[in-house]
Amino acid sequence: MAGASVNRVVSPGPLYCLKVILEKEGSRSLFRGLGPNLVGVTPSRAIYFAAYSNAKEKLNGTFDPDSTQVHMISAQWQAFTVHFSQEKSEIVSSHDVHPLVTSCRNMD
């Protein structure tokens, strides 16, 4: 295979993609999909903070207040809670594609 050539496709950089998007679609297109994304993320973040703060509040009475044990156990509890409460919504939201990625793919 000596002398074989390899055709490499060079992907345009993020700044080039941003420039093309701004030229073709305008600045509003950069925020397309933000609303549905926030609707999907907000419940997860609310559960995250509620689980962490409730666990921390309860554990501060058992361990030294604001100790390493309190923070570590609270973080583990919130991770467990969020995982089992948001499992199905994560599967649905994993299929979303950011507009910047879509636009870069369609630059032909």
N, C-alpha and C positions, 0 to 999 in steps of 0.2 A: 504494500500500500504506500510505497514511497512516492511522494509527489502528489498525493491525494489532497484535494482542497476541501476545506470545510466552510460552508456558508453559515456565517453567524448572523443572527438577527439581533440588532441592537435595539433595546427597548428605549423609548423616549423617557427622559428624566421627569421627575415630578414638576419641576418648574416649567418645562415645556408643556406638559399636560395642563397645568394651571393656566398658562397663557392662552392655549387653544380654547379651553373651556370659557374663559372670560371673553375672548373674542367672538366665539360662536353663540354662546348661550347667555352671557351676561353674569353679573355677580350674584343674582338671586339663585342661579342654578347651583352654587356652592352649598346652599343651605337646603336643597331639596332633600326630603327624607328626614329632616331633623325632627319634625313633629312626631311622626310615628316611632322614631328611635327613642325619643324621650318618653313616649307613652309606654314603650316596652321596658325601658331601663328604670323608670321611676319606682314602680312597685318593688323591684328587686332591691334597689338601694334603700327604700324605706324599711323593708324587712331586715336588711343587713344592719342598719343603724339601730332599729328597735331591738333586735335580738342581742346585739352587742351591749347596748346600754342597759337592758334589763338584766342580762347575765352579770354584768359588771356591778350593778347596784346590789344584787343579791349576794354576790361573792365577796364584796367589800365587808359584809358582816361576818363572814366565815374566816377569811384570810386577812392579813395586814392590808389596810386600805391602799388601793392603787399599787399593789405589789406586782412583781413579775408574774406570779401565779395567777392573779386576778386577770391580768391582761391576756395571758396565754389561754386560759380556760375559756374566757369570754370570746376570744377570737375563734377557738375551736367550736364553741357552741353556735356562733353566728354562721360559720361555714357549713356546719351540719344543717342548720335551719334553712339557710338560703338554698343549699343544694336540693333538699327534698321538697321545698315549697316552689321552686322555680324550674324544676327539671324539664317540664314539658314546654315552657315558654322559651327555654334556651334552644331547644331543638328547632322550634319554629323560626326564631330570630337568626339562627346560624345560616339560613338560606338567603338573607338579605345581602345585597352587594352595594357598596358605597358608589355614589354617582361618579366619583373621580376614576375609580377602577373601570367602570363601564365605559366612560368616555375615552379613556386611554386605549381600551380594547377596540373601539370603533373608529379609530383615527384614519382608516384607509381612505 
